[in-house]
Amino acid sequence: MDPSKKAEQQQITIELPPDKADGTYANLAAIAHSPAEFVLDFIRLMPGLPKARVQSRVIMTPQHTKSFLLALKDNIERYEAQHGEIKLPPQGLGRSFGFQGNIDEKN
């Protein structure tokens, strides 16, 4: 490969449709995986309600999931450098809540 072509960056245009621009709030995540893919379910759990609904499901290859993890880690480190450490509540206090894996899925 021509070394000068290595330095070239591929330009990607990312479109954000208006119906997606506001985003979707999630305060719970369920993560499952198979040998071929990771499934990330982003869930909104409302206080006092026993039922929660998946707001968005993202399915990625293991390679893309690991790249996402590294990108998220980098962004958290940059956020904390600018705004201070993100504090997590102590584990084991009352009901398990928040972003975690292995949650039973009910349709």
Secondary structure by P-SEA (a helix, b strand, c coil): cccccccbbbbbbbbbcccccbbbbbcbbbbbbcccbbbbbbbbbccccccccccbbbbbcaaaaaaaaaaaaaaaaaaaacccccccccccccccccccccccccc
